[in-house]
């Protein structure tokens, strides 16, 4: 298992996509040129590819996990691409866009069969995640204030929650629960993924929490054996033979990595390190995804791990106040 974490970093000095080992070592820059405002990230753990959307360039792009063979997958019809999610089982990439024509779209991981699957009653689609067990796509709308799911083609929509969720930014799913970050309440929450019951606040923070991911073998199912093109991601439904997930579980517990971009907070042994991002008035997110992480272990019944955020991650986070939040 590679045990790597990937994140986007947007500063006044420029934008980057980086990665490092889960223990904080070997941090490296994967992309720094031809980036404007990279936002959501998604890892293809089978084919070994990294997908991201750039709301400044209005593109969805892909490269190998080491940054090689960068390719633009989508370069038209996007206004404010926000989140991306990959389904390696069927070879599809999904995205949300909160621009003039808000929608949720999908495209083959080879760049074919593009379609809009949700376009009605949707305004600011933010969080996006997949339920691999039930073949569903979940999303949250930060303007309409709801969480919904649908079949993978956008049909059979169902509302999970439509109260007390003022500004969801990101979401994920594990077993019977959905987890999300909320900018207005500055909290991390969960609820039953179908009924919306048992809504619980897990963490309250001082600043706006950004992305959230759960790392567990259940969240990284093996893909089908599609023909692959290792030298040109985005051409061919790529996959390698199924291999170990990026981070394997221990004792059946899900390790929950809550990645915070504007706030670098380490909830492990009580350490808290803020990284302030002054925000402009109105609007919704500009930059996203993981400048640092929060390991939440207490409610999983395990002691916190030893995890160090390198100082280099925390420096140069003087973000532009023009970013819409």
CORZIPE-V136717 format. One line per field, one symbol per residue. psi: psi as a letter, one per 20 degrees, with the letter a starting at -180 (. if undefined). A space follows every 50 residues. Layout:
psi = ???
This chain:
psi = phlqpqqqoorhirqqprrrqijjrlpqpgpiqkpfmpdqqppnigilqp qqqoihilrprqrrhjiqlpppgpjqjqgmpgqqqqnigikqpqqqpkbh mqrprqqqijjrlpqphpiqlpgmpeqprqohgjlqpqrqoigimrprrr rijirlqppgqkqkmhmpgqqaqpdjqqqqqphgilrprqrpighjrkpp pgppriaoqdrpqpoqhhjmqqrrmqpqnhinqioqnpqrqpaqrhoqro kjqpooooppgiooponokjppoqoqopqaqaaaqfqrnniarppohgii kqqqroppoqhhhirklnqpiipp.
